[in-house]
Amino acid sequence: MQSGSTATLPVLERDSIPESSRNAPPELFTDLFSELSDETRSFLAESDVATLGIKTDAGAPQHAPKAPQTLKDSGLSRMQICELILKQIYLHGNLLGVDIAKNARLPFNLIDESLRFLKDEKCIEVSSGDFIGRASYRFNLTDLGRTRAREAFEQCRYVGPAPVPLEAYVAQCKLQSVAGIKCDSERLLEAFHGMIVGPQLLDELGPAVCSGRSIFIYGPPGNGKSLGARGLGKFLNKYGGDIYVPYAVLTENSIITIFDPTIHTVTDNHDSESLGARELGTGDQRQKLEGAVDLRWRRVRRPVVITGGELTLDQLELRYNKVSNFYQAPVQMKANGGVFLIDDFGRQIVSPKDLLNRWIVPLEERIDYLTLVTGKKFSVPFELLIIFSTNLDPHELVDEAFLRRIRHKIHIGPPDRAMYSRIFQMVCEQQKVPFDERAVQYLFTNHYDHGRTPRSSDPRDLLEIAQSICRFRNQRFALSQKLLEDATSRFFGEV
């Protein structure tokens, strides 16, 4: 399951933190930036470096978070930034000023204020550097600085991009809500290209997407419930626009990591971009800051998270690491702005009643409540399209109180003969085998017209069996009656 990945930022054991001035092993910390090039040194010599560490994103949507111009804009205290700097230098042994800004994903002018403070406090010292500003200075920790860094690690061992305040995350989630996406039949049909769906299903899915509310999909197995959810994910990715996800958020002096590369597909170039010196070398400093995107956020496609029988209640809560002293966001928080499909609902390890009780408040209020290890509760947005999919009887799973909170109930039944034939032909095209309408006629005459219910997944499964038989017999594939008899005897055989 996607949501079961570990935190992507390093969790550091105390004994693994180097005491000497040497680079940390790559598995502990990723060095995002290389040494300054001659071109960059030339740029630093002739340009103000207040905007260093930011980049204007030409592809950014209008709701892109703006780079902070002041310490207050960042939502962080000077001490929080200082602790992040101390931990960075402690891990690497020494760092250039520009690297510190890049690793923290903050404009250099904010880092510079903290560097001045730490130098005045005799926590850091300059070991080398050109006379072109602190961005080019190489900083080392003093004995006092190493002591302060160890104390900072004892409190929290998060080392990575600076977090954003929870208030900024809440505001951003509301700006990029699923409910604000324009949806019509033409766009929805295009998103389901390559899938065979009836017009009635699209007519039911469309209003559900426009509302951005919950969906309950039910019906017999093998008829495309999961496929429908994936189609909605394709629609959101194509027409929903990109959204922004922070590396981490800060609340109650606790850090919660959110960005997860196993869930979030990035659409920016922050991993490969250079300093962007030529882009920042001209123009007014304030204008450059106002036009820049806050690099503490990643621009991603709207996430599509699919979970099944392995879902547990623990995965819906904050995951606290006692060694690192920071949290990983639950799966529904990572899915904000996208789709969260609970497939095979009712077959989870946890009982449906307990799972539904966990969802009642978020479904009603579009707000989820999470709890820190201190017992402190706080609210986060629940701005996602959540889909429950089951092949069990809904009335045996849920009560009326829960069904009332599910705005859209969609039944997906077995295909009729015309749709079955279209599905069979599409599967033949996908598997590059010749289609023969007589195969469909045979299946209905000998099986489906005698009480067996057709399923949308049958053509795929039958063709896979038929191809396996031909490979074993070293025969050329052809949908003959004899081959279909052999395939159906295996597939429809009574157990």
N, C-alpha and C positions, 0 to 999 in steps of 0.2 A: 504494500500500500504506500502511496506516495507520501502521505502525511507522517509515516513512521520514520522519516529520515532524521538523522541527528543534527544538532545545531551546526551551521556552516561556519561559525566563527570559533576561534580556538578556545578550548577549555584547558587551562594551564595548571599542572600540578606544581606545587611550590618548589619541589626539588628540581624541576626542569627549567626553571628560570635561571639564565646564566649570570654568574657573579662577575665574570671578566668582560672586557670590551671585545666581544666577538658577536658575529651575526647569529641570530636564532636559527635553529633548523627550520627548513621550509614547511614542515608539517605543523609547526607551532604558529607561524605567522607568514603570510604571503607578502613579499616585498612588491608593492604595486608599482613602483617607479624606479627607474634606473638613474645613473649619474647624470648630472647636468651636461648637456651638449654644448659645443662651442657657440652654436646659434642662440641657445637659451642664455648663456652667459652674456652674449652681446646684447640681447634683449633686456636683461636685468640691468645692465649698465646704463641704458638709455631710457628706461620706462619705470613708472611708478609700479610697485609690486602689490599694492593693496588688493587688487583683484586676482592675484595669482591663486590658483587652486579652484577656479570656477571656469565654466565654459558655457557659452550661449548655445542652446540646443535648437537648431533650425526646425527640427521636426516636432518640437514640443507642442502639445495641445494648449489651449488657452488657460486651462485650469492647472497648469504646471506650477508646482511650488517654487517660489522665488528664493534666490540665494539670500541669506541674511546679510544685512549691511552693518549691523551692530550686534554687540553681545546680547542685548535684550531681544533682538529679532531671532536669535538662534534658539531662545528658550532655555539656554543653559547658563549656569553660573560660571564665573571665572575659575573657581576651584574645581569644578567638574572637568573643564577643558584642561586645566593644569594636570590633574590626575591622569587624564588620557595621554597627555604629552609625556609625562614621566614614565608611564608603562611602555609607551612606544620606544623611547630611547633605551629603557632597561632591557627590552627584548633584543634590540639591534646592537647595543653597545654604543653607537653614536649615529646621528642622523643629520642630514641637511635640513635647514628650515623649510625648504620647499617640499621635501618629502613628508615632513610632519603634517603640513597643511593638506597634502594630497591624501595621506593615509586617513586623516580625520574627515576628509571631504568637506572642509570648511575653507572659506576665503582666507588668504594669508593674513589680512589685516586683523582678523579675530585671533589667529594663532599668535601673531606678533605681540599682541597685548599680553598674552599669557607668558610668552617667552621672556619679555621684559620683566614681568613680575617674578618669574622663577629665577632669573639671573640676579635680580635685586635681593631675592631671598637666599641666594647662594646655593641653589639646588642644581643649577646647570652652569656650564662654562663653555666658552668657545674654544675648540681645539684647532680649528683652521678655517679659512674662508677668504674669498676675495673681498676687496673693499668696495662692494657693490650692494651692500645691504644684508640684513639678517637672513633673507631668503637663501643666500648662498653660503651662510655660515654653517659649519658643522658643530653640532652640540654634543657634549658629553655630560654625564651625571657626575656631580661631586659626591663625596661620602654622604653628606646630608641628603642629597637627591636620591641616592640609592636606598637610603633608609625610608624616605618618604614614598618611593616607588613600591617597596616591599609592603609598606602599610596600605597603599592603594590596592595592591593585588590581594591583600588579605580581605579587604572589603568587597571587592568585585574584580574578577579576573577577565572581564570582557575587554578585548582589545580589537578595535575595528573602527569603522566610520562612526562619527559622533551620533548619538541618538537624537531623535526629534521629540519634542514634548507631546504628551498624549493629546492635548488640546488641538495641536496642529494635525495630528492623525485623524481625529474625529471630524474636523472641518473638511479635510481632503476626501474622506470617505463619502461625505454627503455630496460633494461636488461631482463625484464620479459614480453615483449610484446606478444600479442596473435599471431602475425605474425610469431614468431619463433617456433611455435609448429609443430611437424611433424604429418602429417595427411595422411592416406591411407585408401583404401576402407575396408580393414579388420578391422582396429581399429574403423572406423566410424560405421561399421555394428554392432560391439560388443557393442558400446555405445548405439545403438538403440535397444538393446535386450529387448524384451517385448513389442516392438512397431512394427506394420505392416507398413513398408514403401517400396515403389518400388525402384528398382535399379536405375532408372532414377533420382529420387530425390536425392539419395546419390551421384550420379555422379555430380549433380549440387551443392550440399552442400559442398562436399569435397574441390574443388578449392576455394570456398568462405572462408572456414576456413584457408586454406593455405595462402591466401592473407591477412587475418586479416582485410579486409575492410568491408564496409557496405553491408547489404543484404536487399532487398525489396521482401517480400513474399506476394503474393496476390492470390486471388481465392475465390470461394463461401464459405460461412460459414460451419463449422462442418466437415472440411476435414483434420485437423491436422496441421494447420499453427503454432499454439501455441505449439503443441506437438513436432514439428520439432525444434523449438527454445529450448525447454527443453532438447531435445536429444543432441543438440550441447553443452548445459551446462554440461550434463553428460559426454560428450566426453572430454571437457576441464578439468573437475574435475578429470577424470581418467587418462588422458594422458598428460595433460598440465603441471603437476607438481605444487607444491605449490608456492605461491608468498608471498611477504612481504608487509604489510600495516602498516604505522606508526600510532601511537595514534593521533599525531597532527603534523602539520608542522608550521614553522615560516617564515613569509615573511613581509617585511616592518614593523617589530616590532609588527605584528599582528599574533595571533594564530588561526589556523583553525583545528578543530578536523575532523579526517577522519575515524578512526576505528569505526565500528558500528556492535555490536554483532547480530543485527537483519539481517544483510547482510553478514557479514564475519564469516565463520565457521573456528575456530582456529584449528590448527593441532600441535601446540607446547604444552608445559606443564608449561607455565609461571605462570599460576594461582595456580598450586598446588605444584610447586617445592619448596624444602627447600633451605637453603643457599648453598647447594652443596659443603660443606666444604671439604669432603673427596676427591672430584674431583679436587679441587683447592689447596689442601694441599701439592702437590708435583710439581716439575718441575720449570722451569725458569719463572719468573714473566712476562717477555715480551712475551714469547711463549703462556702463558695462555691468555693474552690479545689479541694476534693476532689470536688465535683460537676461540675466543668467539664471539657470535652473539650480535649485538646491541639490547638490550632488549626494546628499545624505539619502536621497530617494532614487529608486530605479524605475525607469519607464518600462512597463511590461505589457504583454497581452493580457486580456482579462483571463484569470485563471479558471481552469476546469478541474475540479477535484472529484474523483470517483472513489468511493469506499464501499465495501461490501460487508460480508459476515464477520470480518475481523474487527469491525468498529467496536470500541469500548467507551465507557463514560470517561475514563482517564484521558483519552485522546481529545476530549472536548474541553479540557481544563488546561490551565497553565502548567507547563512542565518545568519544574525547578531543579537545577543542578546544585547539589549541596557543596560540591567542590568549587565550582566556578562562581557561585552566588549570583547567577542571573537566570532568566527564564527564556523558554521557547514558547512562542504563541501557539494556541491550539489550532487545529486544522480549519475550523470555520472562520477564524480570524484571518488566516492566510488566504482564504477563499473570498474575502470581501471584494466586492466589485465584479464577481464572476459567478460561476455555477458550482454548486456543491450537491452531488448526486449520492444519495444513500441507496445503493442497489441491494436487491434481495432483502428489502426491509422485512423484519420479522424473523430473520434467520441469524441475527447477531448473537454473540455470546451473552450480551446483556439483554434483559427482557424488554419487549416492546413498551411495556408500561413505564419502566424506569427511563428508557430513552425518550419517550414522548414527554414525560414530566420535565425532562431537561430542556425540551424545545418549546414548551408552551409560552413562556414569557418572551423569548426572542421572536417567535412567530407573531405574537400579538403586538408587541411594542417596537419591533425592529431594533431592539437594544439587547445586548448580551451582558451578563454580569460575571466577572471573573474575580478570583480571590487569591491574594498573595499569601505567602506562608505566615505572615504576621497576622492574618485574619482580616486584613483590610480589603474591602470589596470596592470595585470600581466598574464603571460601565464602558463598553466599547460598542461601536456601530455593528449592526447585523444587516449590512447592505449587500445581500447576495440572493441569487435565485436558488432556493433550496428545493430539491426534487426528491420525493420519496417514491421508490419504485418497488413493486411487490407482485408476486404471482399468487399470493394467498388472499383469502377473503378479507377485505378491509374491515368488515364488521366483527371479525374474530380477533383483529389486531388492535383496533382503536375504538374509543368511545365517541359519543356525539360531541363532547366538549372539544376534543382534538380535531375532529372532522370540521367543526365550525371554523376553526382557525386556519384550516387549509382552504385557500380561496378557490383553487381550481382542481377539480377531480376529473381525470381523463381516463377513460377506459380504452384500452387497445386490444381488440379482439383478433380472431383469426382472419386471414385474408380470404377474399372470395376467389373464384376461379380465375377471373381476369387478372387480378393483382398477383395471384400466385404465378401465373404464366409470365408476367412481366419480371417478377423476382427471379424466376428460373432462367429467363433469358439473360438478365443482367449478370447473374452468377456465372453463367457459361462464358460471357464476354470477359469477365474478370479472370477466370481460370483458363481462358484461351482454348476453349473446347467448342465444337460445333453444337448449336442449339437445334433441337428437333421438337416441334410442337406435339408430335405423337407421344413423346415421353410424358408430357403433362396429361395427355388424354389417358394414357395407360395408368398413371398414378390415381387419377380420379375414378376411373372405371373399376379398378381392382382394389382400391383402398379407401379413398376419401368418400366415395359415394356409398360405402358400406359401414358408416358409423365412425370412422377414424377422422379426427379433426385435423385439418391442415395447419401447419405452422410456417411462419415466414422463414424460419431457419432451416426447414427441411431441404430445400433445394441445395443449399451449401453443403449440408451434412451428407446427403445422398451422393452428390457428385464427388465428394472426397472419398467416400467408400468405393464408388465405381472406379475412380482413377487408381486407387490402391489395388483393386482386383486386377486391373489391366496391367499394372506394373509387375505384379507378382507372376502373372501368366505370360508376361512378355508379349502382350497383345496391343495392337493399335486401338486407341480409344474411339469408341463409337457407341452412341446411346441406343443400343439394340434392346429388344424386348428381353432377351436372355440375360444381358448385363443388368437391366433394371430389376429382373426377378431375383438375381443373386444379391444385388445391393439392398433391395427392400426386405428380403428374407432376413438379412443381418440387422437392418436398421429397425424394422417394425416387428421383429421377432418377440414373442412373448417371453417374459422373464419370470 
